[in-house]
Amino acid sequence: MKTVVIIFNLIVVPMVLSNPIDEIPFIQDESLFNFFVEIPSGSKEKWEINKENGLLELEQREGKDRIINFLSYPGNYGFIPQTLSGDGDPIDLIDLDESFPKGGIKQVKIIGAIYFEDNKEIDYKFIGVSPNGSFKKVNSIEELLLEKPALLEILKLWFLSYKQPGKMEFIRFIQKEESIKILNKSHLRWSEKQKGE
């Protein structure tokens, strides 16, 4: 068991969780999704939730801490709880706002996603923004493209480049409506898995 801090509109509420993937609600309200931060913006350390014990752990490669051999993460990176993607992990999300503490939980608006293939497997990277942050007026991929045209290209190139060359392949950007449908399907997949256990 561990204590995490959840921030609801700047009210700090400590909670004791045994596994954030399963115990943090999927959605906060009709427009905001909960987001668990594994890696704060600006970090190079590859932290990840252990799906078995729910602990946030520094990933290991060949007995060494995994440090990204590239530019730091361009946003807060983590997952949307109570989701299940095709690879068995929760849905990945990058949050474009200011650095947020590792292990923290915040609410985000989904504005779209980037569809990659990682070793020929589907790998969605959802894009979220804080309702009170720097991008609070942005509600879709199209609006982000109009407001900050270089930002989507930066995200795309970062994800294509942070692993070994050629491992990730960009397929397309996904608009908000399709992204929400994919998220809801991933939540249903998680729910069905819970019933089957």
Secondary structure, DSSP 4 states (H G I P E B T S, - for coil): -EEEEEEETTEEEEEEES-HHHHS-SBSSSS-EEEEEEE-TT--B-EEE-TTT--EEE-EETTEE-B-SSSPPSSEEEEESS---TTSSPEEEEE-SS---TT-EEEEEEEEEEEEEETTEEEEEEEEE-TTSTTTT--SHHHHHHH-HHHHHHHHHHHHHSSSTTSEEEEEEE-HHHHHHHHHHHHHHHHHHHHH-
